[in-house]
């Protein structure tokens, strides 16, 4: 594949990125070709050494999605970053999807328990209205204790969710660096 074919294929694969970012990436790869040709390599040798434009685009998309999480860690951005990293290959499906599901389960269960505990006095109230003979003071005090515990759990889940999101971002970055060719040693 010559320079023009490589750059056209790369630009086609990067179509989901913003125009300015795409242009900057294409310029960087044009510079790779310029430097390689100055060192006596042919366009075909350079494009072969760079790799598949499709794989390069997947790696760039994964890095871009991870950077978006760092600026705005919404659930949608996290999910898109996970899928971008998974898209890098089967190895990533195995090593990213499992931990992602585990973290998602921990966060979901924590939030569910916290909210359920907070709602326990309301549930007791509905139960007392429907079955007045079943109401006792122990249930009232126990539901108030659960409500207080729920507030602590929800407060803690704010920190846990933030911490696990940061941990997931670091793990995704690590995984992308492995796919790109190993860890960089400083």
Secondary structure as the mmCIF struct_conf table of DSSP 4:
data_model
#
loop_
_struct_conf.conf_type_id
_struct_conf.id
_struct_conf.beg_label_comp_id
_struct_conf.beg_label_asym_id
_struct_conf.beg_label_seq_id
_struct_conf.end_label_comp_id
_struct_conf.end_label_asym_id
_struct_conf.end_label_seq_id
HELX_RH_AL_P HELX_RH_AL_P1 UNK A 3 UNK A 13
TURN_TY1_P TURN_TY1_P1 UNK A 14 UNK A 16
BEND BEND1 UNK A 17 UNK A 17
HELX_RH_AL_P HELX_RH_AL_P2 UNK A 19 UNK A 38
TURN_TY1_P TURN_TY1_P2 UNK A 39 UNK A 40
HELX_RH_AL_P HELX_RH_AL_P3 UNK A 43 UNK A 50
HELX_RH_AL_P HELX_RH_AL_P4 UNK A 53 UNK A 71
HELX_RH_AL_P HELX_RH_AL_P5 UNK A 75 UNK A 86
TURN_TY1_P TURN_TY1_P3 UNK A 87 UNK A 88
HELX_RH_AL_P HELX_RH_AL_P6 UNK A 90 UNK A 130
HELX_RH_3T_P HELX_RH_3T_P1 UNK A 132 UNK A 134
HELX_RH_AL_P HELX_RH_AL_P7 UNK A 137 UNK A 179
TURN_TY1_P TURN_TY1_P4 UNK A 180 UNK A 181
BEND BEND2 UNK A 182 UNK A 182
HELX_LH_PP_P HELX_LH_PP_P1 UNK A 183 UNK A 185
#
